[in-house]
Amino acid sequence: MPKGKYKINPHTLELEQVRLRAKDILMRGGYYLMGGVVFATIILFVAYTFFDSPKELMQKREIQQYAMQIELLNNRVDQLAVVLDDIAERDDNIYRTIFEAEPVPIEERRAGIGGSERYSHLKGYENTKRITSTSQKIDQLSRELYVQSKSFDEVYKLAKNKAIMLASIPGIQPISNKDLKRIASGFGYRIHPIYKTLRMHEGIDFTAPIGTPIYATGDGVVERNKGRMSGYGKMVKIDHGFGYETLYAHMSKIIVRPGQKVKRGEIIGYVGNTGRSTGPHLHYEVRKNGSPINPVHFFYQDLTPEEYEKVIEISSRPTQSMS
């Protein structure tokens, strides 16, 4: 088959080979080239519009993986929040209760961090809402962990001071009372021995001979008397810390001085009949944060359970006070 292109010469009626000029060849090549470019453009447009490239497919898989990891992280944060809530509840209702500490206010535990602008750098992404939510949860959890850590620091200090507190809180009777016959009048409303009217008796009266030793009922510091306390005669007040104070009145002799540290069981003076008193006895009071408390509740260290029950029964009898 002949190569090239031929046409019939109308004058000679012979086939003659058509010889293309360079211009024609260039124009034809240009047409083919333009057609190829247009076709390739259409193919690329369709491919990039409706089909993902390998790189895009890989990026989409990575984004899906990140989204799944964020979701898992969210779940972990929620679980940790539940655990922290349980720790906080035990802290408030067990640990801090044991050491007589107030619970941490809920407003302090739940206090947020920063404002909405704190997360502005996370805006503009496909998963902005999810990432911001997770960041807020983590920040809140961090804040609550910090508060809980500070609470445990306080509980730790309280635990270290527990031994000191137990030694300081009044825990014995102020005079020797082995036969349990020394209690003359208990805490509560009693007939006043002088005025013969019903008045609040804020302590316990122990009858004993003049010169009977009086003991500090807990570790503490002897207070300086601020003004005279009417009718109490010679008296000693001891600050035991932790809000506790004890008072010993109508003494015949005081052998401690203001500012002196005393230990539980240490002799601080002797029974007398000074002040407004109807006979030799010791008037003993216990106060917590300035309010009187029934001293009988603190006689637990030198009594058996049976003796303690008997002391409660004796002190509750409606007798007349001695001062």
Secondary structure, 3 states (H helix, E strand, C coil): CCCCCEEEECCCCEEEECCCCHHHHHHHHHHHHHHHHHHHHHHHHHHHHHCCCHHHHHHHHHHHHHHHHHHHHHHHHHHHHHHHHHHHHHHHHHHHHHCCCCCCCHHHHCCCCCCHHHHHHHCCCCCHHHHHHHHHHHHHHHHHHHHHHHHHHHHHHHHHCHHHHHHHCCCCCCCCCCCCCCEEECCEEEECCCCCCEEEECCEEEECCCCCEEECCCCEEECCCCCCCCCCCEEEEEEEECCEEEEEEEEEEECCCCCCEECCCCEEEEEECCCCCCCCEEEEEEEECCEEECHHHHCCCCCCHHHHHHHHHHHCCCCECCC
